[in-house]
Amino acid sequence: MNREQQIYRVTLVGFFINVLLSAGKLAAGIVGRSGAMIADGVHSISDFATDLVVMIFVKVSAKPKDEDHDYGHGKFETLATIIIGLALFAVGAGIFWKSINLVVAVVGGQTIESPEAIAFIAAAISIVAKEAMYRYTRYVGEKVSSSVVVANAWHHRSDALSSIGTLLGTGGAYFLGQRWSVLDPLAAIIVSILIFKVSYDLVKPGIGEMLERSLPREQEDEIESIVLSNKNFSDVHNLKTRRIGSGIAIELHVRVPGNMTVKESHDATVEVEHRLRECYGQHTQVILHVEPEKEPKSLVRM
C-alpha cells in the first residue's frame, strides 16, 4: 500500500466514524436536552470538512511536477494543514463565545436546563472513539510523513477534548443537580482554550513553510555533514533549504579540486544526491552546484 493509499484509508475510516458520532451526538443532545451535546455534535460535523480537505488536497499534492509547478504540488498539503488549523480555531472560538454567554447568563440569575443520562453516555463513547482515531491517524501520519494527516489527527483529539468538557458538564449537571449545571459551559471554555493551542501549533509551521522558512539549523548541519562525507567536496556554502509538503528542497554550492574532470565531479554529485535522498526521502529535490577550489595565492600568476 503506497503513501497516498494509506492516507486515503485512514481518512475514510475517520470520515465514517465522524458520520456515526455526529448522528449519535445530535440525537443524544436532542433527546437528552443537552445543548452541550448538540454543540459537540456540530463540532463532529466540522470534521467532515477537514476529512474532505485531506482527501482532495493530498490527491493534488501527490501529483508530479509539471510545466506550471517545477517543484511539484507539495505545498497544497501545507495549505490543507493551515485550513484545518483555521477550522479548529473557528470551532474553538464558537465554543468559547457560546460558553461565556452561558456563564454570564447563569451569573445573572438564569438557569440552564439539566441534561439526561443519555448525553453523558454519548460523551463517554465519543471520548473513547475519537481518542482511538487520534492515535491511529497520528500513527499513519507520522509513518508516511504527512503533516496534513497529523493535523487531522489533532482534529480528532480536539473532538475528544470537547467531549471531555461535555462529559464533565453533563455529568456534573446530571449527578449534582440543577445548581451545578454551570459546569457544562465552564468546562467548554477550558476545552476551547486547548483547541486554540492545537490550532496555533498547526498554523504557525504551515505559514512558515508557505513563506519559505528554512529547515532547522541542526538539519542543515546534518545536510552539510552528508555532503562533506564525499572526500571530493569542500567548503559548502550558499546552502538554501525549504520544506515542500512532506518533502524538502536543498540547494547548495561546493568546491572540488580544480583538476577534476566533468565526469568525476558529476559522479560525486550523483553519489551525494543519492545519500541525501536516502536520508530525507526519494522525493527530496537537490540542486548541487560545483566550483573549482581556489588556487593558493603563491600559485596565482601575475
LINHULIN-V786344 format. One line per field, one symbol per residue. phi: phi as a letter, one per 30 degrees, with the letter a starting at -180 (. if undefined). psi: psi as a letter, one per 20 degrees, with the letter a starting at -180 (. if undefined). Layout:
phi: ???
psi: ???
This chain:
phi: .dedddddddddedddddddddddddddddddhcddddddddeddddedddddedddddddddddbdcbdcicddddddddddddddddddddddddddeddddddddjdccdddcddddddddddedddddddddddeddddchcdddddddddddddddddddddddddddddcjedcddeedddddddddddeddeddddedddeddcidddeedddddddddddddddcahdbhdbbacbidcbbbbacbcbedcddeddddddddddeddddddcjdddcbbcccbddddeedcddc
psi: prghhgghghhgghghghggggggggghgghjlohghghhhhghhhhgghghgghghhgghiqrqahinhjakhihhghhggggghgggggggggggggghgghgghjiqqppprrhhhgghggggggghhghgggghggghgjlohhghghghhghhhggghgggggghgghghirhijiihghghhggghhhhggggghghghghgghjlprqqhhhhhhghgggiioiiqrmprkppqrpncirrppprqrqrphjqrggghgggghgghggghhgjqijpppoopqqqqpqqhhipq.
